[in-house]
């Protein structure tokens, strides 16, 4: 026990020695910094003094030059005037009339041209130099107020000005008091699935954005795969970073889902956010399953077709698609509200569809060929086509197929719309009344699809839907179209 205490004391003494050495080093460093700052101030003052002294000397030289020029001109004019006066005095003594007349004319001409009569008698410069006086009382107060840098105070978020739109978050904050010494701000953020501060067991690392020169910042291109995001910010001057602000929590709800591999056709290779056609996928099936597939191809009704609607089954609780229904569903159903996701086809994909379906869609059913599925279909095989499909009816879409397609579903409003994901051009809109929850649905043959979720409904689409609702909208139902 005694030896342990001795070791503890040795360690403590070593710590104190280390701290003493640190005090010496850090004191020398800050003294050096202080001297450098004062030398800079002295240098600035010397430069300012020299510059202002030169200004005074230049003004003195200018005024002296102006006055000396005027003095020289006046002296010359005076000499000329005295000479003329002397000439006139001599002319009075001339007896010859002709000579006198000639002299008088000369006097008249010389008086007319005399410098004394053309000179201004107003000085071109004054002797005042008051416009070059100085008053450094305020500057003296500033210099007398030189202090060590204070630690910046914690900023405060302007929650009413923070904005979450189009998968971008703009946060705005202010300093509680003006602080001209602030150099930059550091913003930190992290995702959370509940309101308020993150819980210990759900602790996530803060992402950092450094060197922000303003009091606002926008994060763009976010995937909203959590319900909320926490933000905090701190101000920094040259010396130190201040305390963090009180955190603010912003809601970042969006529709997140992936492909449900338990529902997919065996010829589809499914990952969470991508699906690809795999012609080898069905090899190894027993003859019984193959027989069922052949029955499906021959047109035998699906066992599910015509069955009464049932509530959505949990993930993995339905039959896998088979036959020629190269289909996979999303793993999350839409029970209410407005949702948006995007789909991009791999290059040279020959045939694919996207839309929604009731969860009890039959395993032999194909998208758009039943009254429980709605989709748009792209065909690049033999003869290209782009069409909206529902209940085995099709409407050709006279627009170019975009690289990425946005899908908007408003379950309560009975709307399913498809958009060019980049330009937000409307491609097609279904108006219907969904009798039960729907699930995102996809078909792909000879190619692949990639899925983008965690997206808010874009503001352009929200505005369009609001305008449509205000005008009553156009009915794009396929119910009256010929089969």
Steps between C-alpha positions, in 0.01 A plus 500: 500500500788734592681425172181575307472836674862579414438414136191719502705791643774447241240511224346814649840673521569401139165648399582824684841519329331446165250777577778737612686438176177560309442829685850615403459405134148639464587822687795559268276434201225744603757767600657460157155531339428808712827666401431423136153656523636815671784525248237485227304779673815712539582442135151605394521815715844588362379450143189710569711775662742506207217505245310780676818705554573470128147621425558811715836567332346461155223744591758744638703476179191549282384810685851647515543446127166668421573803721860537378379497139244769581767703681736480200223606261402789727863617534545495122174691456611763752833553323320532166255749649778718648685498168181610321444777752854628444447492121178699540677762713765549231229527232355807672818688418473438123433830314453363150133431437557203271754342733267557796209335317717201418616471862142528625393214270787286631392574858142401417609169343737418786232576762257272318752213499648570844520185723381702798157535342473128412607355833244369753551649840359191678757256644481157340566328834431569865728443793254271678590131546199406715378249241799286592439498874443165676302379797600152615294499820284207382803311378670565833199353676522195276869461574438548871234230473739237366426174679563131463253326265184385678357154430211549252151462638273220381296584188122466495302331221226699325266201484227689313746567215628143472367317194466136396404463133604292197734283708696806605520656845577868559585600857526862616649629824612826662740614769329617823713817482706651221854366506736643239772254600311195365701346217279205401241250619498121529172319428442142613207275414385141539196290428254380764180299510337687786445861592737670743857411587634162383485231764819339622420164343423675169806723512615584148812686396462866418580597142701825488491798262789735584601853404151643436539877461129589518226422753311254282575183308317267261562126480387361164459158343405332827334162527233529766527152649428620853200683642704790640835677480677671792707813443736700721740784423789678670684823425879529477739791522875488446561360847223259582170336414205596717232286654254312282157646445199324641430231239205530267310199365339517156259245357628320188226250425506322165392167351772238545472149364693238309419209273342201673706198390242258643248619239729509197491270202788251507637649178560827682814564703394735779703722729360765731494778239559320170349216301643328191370241259683170549407236240682234707305581815229238452737209433481231761126530554330167539266378229196575711579871511589498129168336428323781681693753294396325177138503612535872562636555149212306345255750642364297791355746752719576797382342823501850647301660221146579603567444869358748745729785604690442819703726724866545408710204604823557688827480309558146384136406555399458134576270207794576275409627150540237235419419138544805279434746781858622540391711794634613836318709759625757745542387859289782649133565433338843465213528746436876470657831407711625210819322397764526228780283365712483186599217268778483243536223242839357416622577151355271229226366730253337259179513702400642836204636694448693821193594698296373793293193576288357775705268717280201407593522130500146361834331447428452127358853456690753291515870577232702323303193392274481806269743676727493807812635325588838346825564316686654211680257272806550279571253222824516300469151349421472126259795497552781752204620704427710808156459654290530814325176593215395730246217487646370172443836329783715367542866413798590283710784644621739231809617688862391508591246766706683768817355650343513846130484575340641814197323645255696717225324693228676699304211645234710671453721193489202263787626284792320339720725284820445305752777428827565327713499816733773370261746335190402706297479176181303556501176299167353610251520785260230620195615695327224688375400843732258674296253704796378704867580562732468201861397465758621243526246218758442226547275197828452314607274215844490337646786699483655842359781713650709778283655769541834679302551821522722805369784280255772597220578260673769287361851544437528124276192514323624814426829322377316190271274703363798693422676170341182361282461807399865479392460138333166555769327292465299182379144520771272367321177582540211260155358579349620172787395277464207260685185593 
